[in-house]
Amino acid sequence: MSRIERISGRLPRLYQAYEKKSLFYILLQSIDKQLSELEEGITDLMKAHWVDIAKGADLDKLAALVGSKRISENDVHFRRNVKRTVAEYRGGGTLLIIQERVQELLNSSGKDDFEIIENPRVKTSAEFLVVANDTWLLGSNSIKNEEPTLTLSIEEKGEVSNPLITNLDTGESIGFVGKLVADKQLVIKRNNSLLGKEDITEKITSKQPLKLLRKECVWRYSESFSERIGVFDTGKFDEHTFAIGIPIVKVRFDWNKSQPATFLIKIKSNVLRKSGLTESYLEKTLNSMKAVGVKSIIKVME
């Protein structure tokens, strides 16, 4: 039933407002037109103020209220961004909120479409060129203590006896009882230490591997000196003592660390392709979403 029929049905029949040629019917048509235009205006106003329906400039104005701005995206993707910004006002930046927003951006319903890993593991290393009694600073740069693989080698020529690595802050040390020569590497790790290809696990001074603490510690390299090091202005009859050069030793630490204040998002390439988003756009969105000082990494998987 039309609006005109509903109005005329409430009027006394003697007005004959139901007759299309009557003066009352023509008046009701005019009123109906005005009401219809008013309803359309109200509907457009509501649509302009609803994120799910607003378009173009109206959506931009709504987004401006929460400090969100387009990054060359269409209305569909921008709506998701605006909703994400609104969510930040109620505690955004947490891993759960980021997961929800990424799911909305990708328009994903499957749990296997992407994965968020907090404090992802990464291989890292540190090298130091030292001579006996040199010290240096080193920490794990991780969210926890780590166990490194220790590699010692001699630069150029020479040999050293009984090399020892000590953490001066904790007093822990580990070394090798024997000689390290220039053409071989000494690799020390848990339950398996090698000098070149030779297993020398039994010649390692400690059964417990060294620990890289979260905080920086002072480390020292030491070795046993040869008894026949030459001394200036000293000599013996019928015997020569030549100065022995002190070789430079390269000390290398290799370990896996859990990156602090970092999260990794692994996304399947077909999911990203179907969403219509680019990797760079997603990266910009995450940077605006995460807390200051937190690093985000995106990895697209096949």
DRENVEXMAR-335790 format. One record per residue (C-alpha): residue number from 1; residue in three letters; x, y, z. Coordinates in Angstrom, 2 decimals. Example, Ala and Ser with C-alpha at 12.3 -4.5 7.8 and 13.67 -1.06 7.14 Angstrom:
<pts>
n: 1	res: ALA	c1: 12.30	c2: -4.50	c3: 7.80
n: 2	res: SER	c1: 13.67	c2: -1.06	c3: 7.14
</pts>
This chain:
<pts>
n: 1	res: MET	c1: 0.00	c2: 0.00	c3: 0.00
n: 2	res: SER	c1: 1.40	c2: 3.39	c3: -1.03
n: 3	res: ARG	c1: 1.76	c2: 6.35	c3: 1.31
n: 4	res: ILE	c1: -1.07	c2: 8.20	c3: -0.49
n: 5	res: GLU	c1: -3.41	c2: 5.21	c3: -0.03
n: 6	res: ARG	c1: -2.52	c2: 4.99	c3: 3.67
n: 7	res: ILE	c1: -3.21	c2: 8.74	c3: 4.20
n: 8	res: SER	c1: -6.43	c2: 8.78	c3: 2.20
n: 9	res: GLY	c1: -7.67	c2: 5.74	c3: 4.10
n: 10	res: ARG	c1: -7.56	c2: 7.78	c3: 7.30
n: 11	res: LEU	c1: -9.57	c2: 10.68	c3: 5.89
n: 12	res: PRO	c1: -13.38	c2: 10.84	c3: 5.95
n: 13	res: ARG	c1: -14.83	c2: 9.23	c3: 2.86
n: 14	res: LEU	c1: -16.85	c2: 12.33	c3: 2.03
n: 15	res: TYR	c1: -13.54	c2: 14.01	c3: 0.99
n: 16	res: GLN	c1: -13.17	c2: 11.35	c3: -1.73
n: 17	res: ALA	c1: -9.41	c2: 11.61	c3: -1.38
n: 18	res: TYR	c1: -9.08	c2: 8.17	c3: -2.97
n: 19	res: GLU	c1: -10.31	c2: 9.53	c3: -6.30
n: 20	res: LYS	c1: -7.22	c2: 10.29	c3: -8.43
n: 21	res: LYS	c1: -8.86	c2: 13.27	c3: -10.07
n: 22	res: SER	c1: -10.00	c2: 14.83	c3: -6.82
n: 23	res: LEU	c1: -8.40	c2: 17.95	c3: -5.37
n: 24	res: PHE	c1: -7.52	c2: 16.10	c3: -2.16
n: 25	res: TYR	c1: -5.68	c2: 13.33	c3: -4.11
n: 26	res: ILE	c1: -3.60	c2: 15.93	c3: -6.00
n: 27	res: LEU	c1: -2.76	c2: 17.60	c3: -2.66
n: 28	res: LEU	c1: -1.75	c2: 14.22	c3: -1.18
n: 29	res: GLN	c1: 0.51	c2: 13.60	c3: -4.21
n: 30	res: SER	c1: 2.33	c2: 16.85	c3: -3.51
n: 31	res: ILE	c1: 2.73	c2: 15.96	c3: 0.17
n: 32	res: ASP	c1: 3.97	c2: 12.45	c3: -0.76
n: 33	res: LYS	c1: 6.58	c2: 13.91	c3: -3.08
n: 34	res: GLN	c1: 7.89	c2: 16.25	c3: -0.37
n: 35	res: LEU	c1: 8.04	c2: 13.42	c3: 2.18
n: 36	res: SER	c1: 9.86	c2: 11.14	c3: -0.31
n: 37	res: GLU	c1: 12.49	c2: 13.79	c3: -1.01
n: 38	res: LEU	c1: 12.92	c2: 14.36	c3: 2.72
n: 39	res: GLU	c1: 13.36	c2: 10.61	c3: 3.34
n: 40	res: GLU	c1: 15.96	c2: 10.35	c3: 0.58
n: 41	res: GLY	c1: 17.89	c2: 13.24	c3: 2.12
n: 42	res: ILE	c1: 17.82	c2: 11.60	c3: 5.54
n: 43	res: THR	c1: 18.91	c2: 8.25	c3: 4.02
n: 44	res: ASP	c1: 21.81	c2: 9.90	c3: 2.17
n: 45	res: LEU	c1: 22.81	c2: 11.64	c3: 5.40
n: 46	res: MET	c1: 22.81	c2: 8.35	c3: 7.30
n: 47	res: LYS	c1: 24.76	c2: 6.60	c3: 4.54
n: 48	res: ALA	c1: 27.33	c2: 9.38	c3: 4.58
n: 49	res: HIS	c1: 27.83	c2: 8.76	c3: 8.31
n: 50	res: TRP	c1: 28.06	c2: 4.97	c3: 8.16
n: 51	res: VAL	c1: 31.51	c2: 3.62	c3: 7.37
n: 52	res: ASP	c1: 30.12	c2: 0.52	c3: 5.68
n: 53	res: ILE	c1: 28.06	c2: 2.58	c3: 3.21
n: 54	res: ALA	c1: 29.83	c2: 5.94	c3: 2.87
n: 55	res: LYS	c1: 31.64	c2: 6.51	c3: -0.41
n: 56	res: GLY	c1: 34.25	c2: 8.81	c3: -1.85
n: 57	res: ALA	c1: 34.47	c2: 12.23	c3: -0.21
n: 58	res: ASP	c1: 31.93	c2: 11.26	c3: 2.48
n: 59	res: LEU	c1: 34.14	c2: 8.36	c3: 3.54
n: 60	res: ASP	c1: 37.20	c2: 10.65	c3: 3.55
n: 61	res: LYS	c1: 35.39	c2: 13.08	c3: 5.87
n: 62	res: LEU	c1: 34.42	c2: 10.26	c3: 8.24
n: 63	res: ALA	c1: 38.00	c2: 8.96	c3: 8.24
n: 64	res: ALA	c1: 39.34	c2: 12.42	c3: 9.04
n: 65	res: LEU	c1: 37.39	c2: 12.34	c3: 12.32
n: 66	res: VAL	c1: 39.62	c2: 9.50	c3: 13.54
n: 67	res: GLY	c1: 42.81	c2: 10.75	c3: 11.90
n: 68	res: SER	c1: 42.85	c2: 8.22	c3: 9.06
n: 69	res: LYS	c1: 43.89	c2: 9.10	c3: 5.53
n: 70	res: ARG	c1: 43.79	c2: 7.25	c3: 2.22
n: 71	res: ILE	c1: 46.96	c2: 5.66	c3: 0.89
n: 72	res: SER	c1: 45.85	c2: 5.47	c3: -2.76
n: 73	res: GLU	c1: 43.30	c2: 2.76	c3: -2.00
n: 74	res: ASN	c1: 39.72	c2: 2.22	c3: -3.09
n: 75	res: ASP	c1: 36.68	c2: 2.61	c3: -0.81
n: 76	res: VAL	c1: 36.58	c2: -1.12	c3: 0.08
n: 77	res: HIS	c1: 40.13	c2: -1.21	c3: 1.42
n: 78	res: PHE	c1: 39.86	c2: 2.24	c3: 2.94
n: 79	res: ARG	c1: 36.78	c2: 1.21	c3: 4.97
n: 80	res: ARG	c1: 38.81	c2: -1.60	c3: 6.55
n: 81	res: ASN	c1: 41.55	c2: 0.88	c3: 7.36
n: 82	res: VAL	c1: 39.11	c2: 3.29	c3: 8.99
n: 83	res: LYS	c1: 37.68	c2: 0.47	c3: 11.12
n: 84	res: ARG	c1: 41.20	c2: -0.50	c3: 12.13
n: 85	res: THR	c1: 41.89	c2: 3.10	c3: 13.21
n: 86	res: VAL	c1: 38.72	c2: 3.14	c3: 15.29
n: 87	res: ALA	c1: 39.79	c2: -0.13	c3: 16.94
n: 88	res: GLU	c1: 43.08	c2: 1.47	c3: 17.95
n: 89	res: TYR	c1: 41.17	c2: 3.89	c3: 20.17
n: 90	res: ARG	c1: 40.04	c2: 0.91	c3: 22.23
n: 91	res: GLY	c1: 43.52	c2: -0.55	c3: 22.67
n: 92	res: GLY	c1: 45.17	c2: -0.94	c3: 19.29
n: 93	res: GLY	c1: 48.75	c2: -2.03	c3: 18.70
n: 94	res: THR	c1: 48.45	c2: -5.36	c3: 20.51
n: 95	res: LEU	c1: 49.18	c2: -8.56	c3: 18.65
n: 96	res: LEU	c1: 45.52	c2: -9.60	c3: 18.80
n: 97	res: ILE	c1: 44.31	c2: -6.29	c3: 17.33
n: 98	res: ILE	c1: 46.95	c2: -6.47	c3: 14.58
n: 99	res: GLN	c1: 45.86	c2: -10.01	c3: 13.75
n: 100	res: GLU	c1: 42.22	c2: -8.91	c3: 13.50
n: 101	res: ARG	c1: 43.09	c2: -5.93	c3: 11.30
n: 102	res: VAL	c1: 45.29	c2: -7.99	c3: 8.96
n: 103	res: GLN	c1: 42.49	c2: -10.52	c3: 8.64
n: 104	res: GLU	c1: 40.08	c2: -7.72	c3: 7.72
n: 105	res: LEU	c1: 42.50	c2: -6.17	c3: 5.24
n: 106	res: LEU	c1: 43.09	c2: -9.52	c3: 3.53
n: 107	res: ASN	c1: 39.38	c2: -10.34	c3: 3.73
n: 108	res: SER	c1: 40.53	c2: -13.68	c3: 5.08
n: 109	res: SER	c1: 38.45	c2: -16.27	c3: 6.88
n: 110	res: GLY	c1: 40.99	c2: -19.11	c3: 7.00
n: 111	res: LYS	c1: 43.53	c2: -19.55	c3: 9.80
n: 112	res: ASP	c1: 46.09	c2: -20.88	c3: 7.32
n: 113	res: ASP	c1: 46.06	c2: -17.79	c3: 5.09
n: 114	res: PHE	c1: 48.61	c2: -15.95	c3: 7.22
n: 115	res: GLU	c1: 50.61	c2: -16.39	c3: 10.42
n: 116	res: ILE	c1: 51.91	c2: -13.84	c3: 12.92
n: 117	res: ILE	c1: 55.09	c2: -14.77	c3: 14.79
n: 118	res: GLU	c1: 56.15	c2: -12.66	c3: 17.76
n: 119	res: ASN	c1: 59.90	c2: -12.25	c3: 18.34
n: 120	res: PRO	c1: 60.90	c2: -14.33	c3: 15.27
n: 121	res: ARG	c1: 64.19	c2: -16.22	c3: 15.40
n: 122	res: VAL	c1: 67.05	c2: -15.09	c3: 13.16
n: 123	res: LYS	c1: 70.66	c2: -16.19	c3: 12.69
n: 124	res: THR	c1: 73.27	c2: -13.69	c3: 13.80
n: 125	res: SER	c1: 77.01	c2: -13.55	c3: 14.40
n: 126	res: ALA	c1: 79.80	c2: -11.40	c3: 15.78
n: 127	res: GLU	c1: 83.53	c2: -11.46	c3: 14.97
n: 128	res: PHE	c1: 86.53	c2: -10.06	c3: 16.83
n: 129	res: LEU	c1: 90.21	c2: -9.95	c3: 15.85
n: 130	res: VAL	c1: 92.22	c2: -10.32	c3: 19.06
n: 131	res: VAL	c1: 95.57	c2: -11.14	c3: 20.59
n: 132	res: ALA	c1: 96.18	c2: -12.51	c3: 24.05
n: 133	res: ASN	c1: 94.34	c2: -10.66	c3: 26.85
n: 134	res: ASP	c1: 92.22	c2: -8.52	c3: 24.52
n: 135	res: THR	c1: 88.66	c2: -7.84	c3: 25.71
n: 136	res: TRP	c1: 85.38	c2: -6.89	c3: 24.04
n: 137	res: LEU	c1: 81.70	c2: -6.36	c3: 24.81
n: 138	res: LEU	c1: 78.99	c2: -8.75	c3: 23.61
n: 139	res: GLY	c1: 75.41	c2: -9.67	c3: 24.50
n: 140	res: SER	c1: 72.79	c2: -11.87	c3: 22.86
n: 141	res: ASN	c1: 70.65	c2: -8.92	c3: 21.66
n: 142	res: SER	c1: 67.74	c2: -11.31	c3: 22.18
n: 143	res: ILE	c1: 64.80	c2: -11.53	c3: 24.55
n: 144	res: LYS	c1: 66.63	c2: -14.32	c3: 26.38
n: 145	res: ASN	c1: 70.05	c2: -15.82	c3: 26.95
n: 146	res: GLU	c1: 71.40	c2: -17.73	c3: 23.96
n: 147	res: GLU	c1: 73.90	c2: -20.52	c3: 23.38
n: 148	res: PRO	c1: 76.43	c2: -19.68	c3: 20.64
n: 149	res: THR	c1: 78.73	c2: -21.78	c3: 18.48
n: 150	res: LEU	c1: 82.29	c2: -20.58	c3: 18.99
n: 151	res: THR	c1: 84.83	c2: -20.59	c3: 16.14
n: 152	res: LEU	c1: 88.52	c2: -19.69	c3: 16.50
n: 153	res: SER	c1: 90.98	c2: -19.37	c3: 13.64
n: 154	res: ILE	c1: 94.39	c2: -17.76	c3: 13.13
n: 155	res: GLU	c1: 94.82	c2: -14.92	c3: 10.65
n: 156	res: GLU	c1: 97.75	c2: -15.49	c3: 8.28
n: 157	res: LYS	c1: 100.54	c2: -17.55	c3: 9.97
n: 158	res: GLY	c1: 101.41	c2: -18.82	c3: 13.42
n: 159	res: GLU	c1: 100.00	c2: -21.00	c3: 16.16
n: 160	res: VAL	c1: 98.61	c2: -20.58	c3: 19.67
n: 161	res: SER	c1: 98.48	c2: -22.92	c3: 22.63
n: 162	res: ASN	c1: 95.51	c2: -23.54	c3: 24.90
n: 163	res: PRO	c1: 93.20	c2: -20.75	c3: 23.65
n: 164	res: LEU	c1: 90.61	c2: -19.73	c3: 26.24
n: 165	res: ILE	c1: 87.49	c2: -17.54	c3: 26.06
n: 166	res: THR	c1: 86.22	c2: -16.09	c3: 29.36
n: 167	res: ASN	c1: 83.14	c2: -14.09	c3: 30.32
n: 168	res: LEU	c1: 84.62	c2: -11.73	c3: 32.91
n: 169	res: ASP	c1: 81.19	c2: -10.77	c3: 34.26
n: 170	res: THR	c1: 80.10	c2: -14.33	c3: 35.08
n: 171	res: GLY	c1: 83.48	c2: -16.04	c3: 35.40
n: 172	res: GLU	c1: 82.46	c2: -18.75	c3: 32.90
n: 173	res: SER	c1: 85.10	c2: -19.88	c3: 30.43
n: 174	res: ILE	c1: 85.70	c2: -22.45	c3: 27.74
n: 175	res: GLY	c1: 88.86	c2: -23.38	c3: 25.89
n: 176	res: PHE	c1: 90.91	c2: -26.00	c3: 24.10
n: 177	res: VAL	c1: 93.87	c2: -27.87	c3: 25.54
n: 178	res: GLY	c1: 96.25	c2: -28.12	c3: 22.61
n: 179	res: LYS	c1: 97.64	c2: -26.13	c3: 19.69
n: 180	res: LEU	c1: 95.63	c2: -24.18	c3: 17.15
n: 181	res: VAL	c1: 97.52	c2: -23.71	c3: 13.88
n: 182	res: ALA	c1: 96.85	c2: -21.36	c3: 10.99
n: 183	res: ASP	c1: 95.36	c2: -23.83	c3: 8.54
n: 184	res: LYS	c1: 92.71	c2: -25.25	c3: 10.87
n: 185	res: GLN	c1: 89.55	c2: -23.91	c3: 12.50
n: 186	res: LEU	c1: 88.55	c2: -24.70	c3: 16.04
n: 187	res: VAL	c1: 84.76	c2: -25.05	c3: 16.35
n: 188	res: ILE	c1: 83.31	c2: -25.43	c3: 19.85
n: 189	res: LYS	c1: 79.66	c2: -26.31	c3: 20.42
n: 190	res: ARG	c1: 77.61	c2: -28.51	c3: 22.70
n: 191	res: ASN	c1: 78.76	c2: -32.17	c3: 22.66
n: 192	res: ASN	c1: 80.60	c2: -31.75	c3: 19.35
n: 193	res: SER	c1: 83.85	c2: -29.81	c3: 18.94
n: 194	res: LEU	c1: 86.19	c2: -30.05	c3: 15.98
n: 195	res: LEU	c1: 89.71	c2: -28.98	c3: 15.09
n: 196	res: GLY	c1: 89.56	c2: -29.09	c3: 11.33
n: 197	res: LYS	c1: 87.88	c2: -32.48	c3: 10.80
n: 198	res: GLU	c1: 89.25	c2: -34.01	c3: 14.03
n: 199	res: ASP	c1: 86.87	c2: -34.51	c3: 16.94
n: 200	res: ILE	c1: 88.51	c2: -32.87	c3: 19.97
n: 201	res: THR	c1: 85.46	c2: -32.78	c3: 22.26
n: 202	res: GLU	c1: 87.44	c2: -34.44	c3: 25.07
n: 203	res: LYS	c1: 90.04	c2: -31.65	c3: 24.97
n: 204	res: ILE	c1: 87.53	c2: -28.89	c3: 25.65
n: 205	res: THR	c1: 87.96	c2: -27.44	c3: 29.15
n: 206	res: SER	c1: 84.25	c2: -27.22	c3: 30.00
n: 207	res: LYS	c1: 81.35	c2: -29.56	c3: 29.31
n: 208	res: GLN	c1: 78.92	c2: -26.67	c3: 29.70
n: 209	res: PRO	c1: 78.64	c2: -24.36	c3: 26.66
n: 210	res: LEU	c1: 79.04	c2: -20.62	c3: 27.05
n: 211	res: LYS	c1: 75.95	c2: -18.46	c3: 27.36
n: 212	res: LEU	c1: 75.39	c2: -15.10	c3: 25.72
n: 213	res: LEU	c1: 73.41	c2: -13.11	c3: 28.26
n: 214	res: ARG	c1: 70.78	c2: -10.58	c3: 27.29
n: 215	res: LYS	c1: 72.93	c2: -7.81	c3: 28.74
n: 216	res: GLU	c1: 76.34	c2: -6.95	c3: 27.31
n: 217	res: CYS	c1: 79.21	c2: -8.63	c3: 29.11
n: 218	res: VAL	c1: 82.98	c2: -8.18	c3: 29.00
n: 219	res: TRP	c1: 84.77	c2: -11.07	c3: 27.27
n: 220	res: ARG	c1: 88.49	c2: -11.87	c3: 27.19
n: 221	res: TYR	c1: 90.68	c2: -14.04	c3: 24.98
n: 222	res: SER	c1: 93.80	c2: -15.62	c3: 26.52
n: 223	res: GLU	c1: 96.35	c2: -18.28	c3: 25.60
n: 224	res: SER	c1: 99.51	c2: -19.97	c3: 26.89
n: 225	res: PHE	c1: 102.72	c2: -18.25	c3: 25.82
n: 226	res: SER	c1: 105.74	c2: -20.11	c3: 24.50
n: 227	res: GLU	c1: 108.78	c2: -20.24	c3: 26.77
n: 228	res: ARG	c1: 111.06	c2: -19.33	c3: 23.87
n: 229	res: ILE	c1: 109.90	c2: -15.81	c3: 23.13
n: 230	res: GLY	c1: 112.92	c2: -13.64	c3: 22.28
n: 231	res: VAL	c1: 113.85	c2: -10.74	c3: 24.53
n: 232	res: PHE	c1: 115.77	c2: -7.71	c3: 23.29
n: 233	res: ASP	c1: 119.42	c2: -7.29	c3: 24.41
n: 234	res: THR	c1: 119.66	c2: -10.84	c3: 25.70
n: 235	res: GLY	c1: 121.80	c2: -13.65	c3: 24.35
n: 236	res: LYS	c1: 123.35	c2: -17.04	c3: 25.18
n: 237	res: PHE	c1: 126.61	c2: -18.67	c3: 24.12
n: 238	res: ASP	c1: 126.23	c2: -21.10	c3: 21.18
n: 239	res: GLU	c1: 122.43	c2: -20.73	c3: 21.21
n: 240	res: HIS	c1: 120.05	c2: -18.48	c3: 19.36
n: 241	res: THR	c1: 116.59	c2: -17.39	c3: 20.58
n: 242	res: PHE	c1: 114.48	c2: -15.76	c3: 17.87
n: 243	res: ALA	c1: 111.46	c2: -13.63	c3: 18.67
n: 244	res: ILE	c1: 108.21	c2: -15.44	c3: 17.94
n: 245	res: GLY	c1: 105.48	c2: -13.24	c3: 16.46
n: 246	res: ILE	c1: 102.17	c2: -13.19	c3: 18.34
n: 247	res: PRO	c1: 99.44	c2: -14.24	c3: 15.88
n: 248	res: ILE	c1: 96.08	c2: -12.52	c3: 15.53
n: 249	res: VAL	c1: 93.15	c2: -14.79	c3: 16.35
n: 250	res: LYS	c1: 89.66	c2: -14.37	c3: 14.90
n: 251	res: VAL	c1: 86.96	c2: -15.22	c3: 17.44
n: 252	res: ARG	c1: 83.50	c2: -15.72	c3: 15.97
n: 253	res: PHE	c1: 80.19	c2: -16.24	c3: 17.78
n: 254	res: ASP	c1: 77.22	c2: -17.69	c3: 15.84
n: 255	res: TRP	c1: 73.77	c2: -17.97	c3: 17.43
n: 256	res: ASN	c1: 70.05	c2: -17.75	c3: 16.82
n: 257	res: LYS	c1: 68.29	c2: -14.89	c3: 18.56
n: 258	res: SER	c1: 64.67	c2: -13.98	c3: 19.22
n: 259	res: GLN	c1: 64.35	c2: -10.46	c3: 17.86
n: 260	res: PRO	c1: 63.07	c2: -8.08	c3: 20.55
n: 261	res: ALA	c1: 60.10	c2: -5.76	c3: 19.81
n: 262	res: THR	c1: 59.53	c2: -7.48	c3: 16.46
n: 263	res: PHE	c1: 56.77	c2: -9.47	c3: 14.81
n: 264	res: LEU	c1: 56.79	c2: -11.37	c3: 11.53
n: 265	res: ILE	c1: 53.75	c2: -11.85	c3: 9.29
n: 266	res: LYS	c1: 53.88	c2: -14.75	c3: 6.86
n: 267	res: ILE	c1: 51.28	c2: -14.39	c3: 4.10
n: 268	res: LYS	c1: 50.54	c2: -16.80	c3: 1.30
n: 269	res: SER	c1: 51.10	c2: -15.15	c3: -2.07
n: 270	res: ASN	c1: 47.71	c2: -16.24	c3: -3.46
n: 271	res: VAL	c1: 45.91	c2: -14.72	c3: -0.43
n: 272	res: LEU	c1: 47.69	c2: -11.38	c3: -0.91
n: 273	res: ARG	c1: 46.93	c2: -11.47	c3: -4.63
n: 274	res: LYS	c1: 43.22	c2: -12.14	c3: -4.07
n: 275	res: SER	c1: 42.96	c2: -9.30	c3: -1.56
n: 276	res: GLY	c1: 44.07	c2: -6.80	c3: -4.20
n: 277	res: LEU	c1: 46.66	c2: -5.37	c3: -1.82
n: 278	res: THR	c1: 50.35	c2: -4.91	c3: -2.47
n: 279	res: GLU	c1: 53.11	c2: -5.86	c3: -0.06
n: 280	res: SER	c1: 54.19	c2: -2.20	c3: 0.22
n: 281	res: TYR	c1: 50.64	c2: -1.08	c3: 1.05
n: 282	res: LEU	c1: 50.33	c2: -3.71	c3: 3.76
n: 283	res: GLU	c1: 53.70	c2: -2.65	c3: 5.14
n: 284	res: LYS	c1: 52.59	c2: 1.02	c3: 5.34
n: 285	res: THR	c1: 49.37	c2: -0.03	c3: 7.05
n: 286	res: LEU	c1: 51.23	c2: -2.12	c3: 9.64
n: 287	res: ASN	c1: 53.65	c2: 0.72	c3: 10.33
n: 288	res: SER	c1: 50.74	c2: 3.02	c3: 11.12
n: 289	res: MET	c1: 49.16	c2: 0.34	c3: 13.33
n: 290	res: LYS	c1: 52.06	c2: -0.93	c3: 15.44
n: 291	res: ALA	c1: 53.46	c2: 0.71	c3: 18.53
n: 292	res: VAL	c1: 56.42	c2: 3.07	c3: 18.26
n: 293	res: GLY	c1: 59.72	c2: 1.19	c3: 18.42
n: 294	res: VAL	c1: 58.21	c2: -2.11	c3: 17.27
n: 295	res: LYS	c1: 59.54	c2: -3.59	c3: 14.03
n: 296	res: SER	c1: 57.23	c2: -5.37	c3: 11.59
n: 297	res: ILE	c1: 58.43	c2: -7.83	c3: 8.93
n: 298	res: ILE	c1: 56.30	c2: -9.12	c3: 6.05
n: 299	res: LYS	c1: 57.22	c2: -12.34	c3: 4.30
n: 300	res: VAL	c1: 55.20	c2: -13.50	c3: 1.30
n: 301	res: MET	c1: 55.18	c2: -17.30	c3: 1.03
n: 302	res: GLU	c1: 54.52	c2: -19.39	c3: -2.04
</pts>
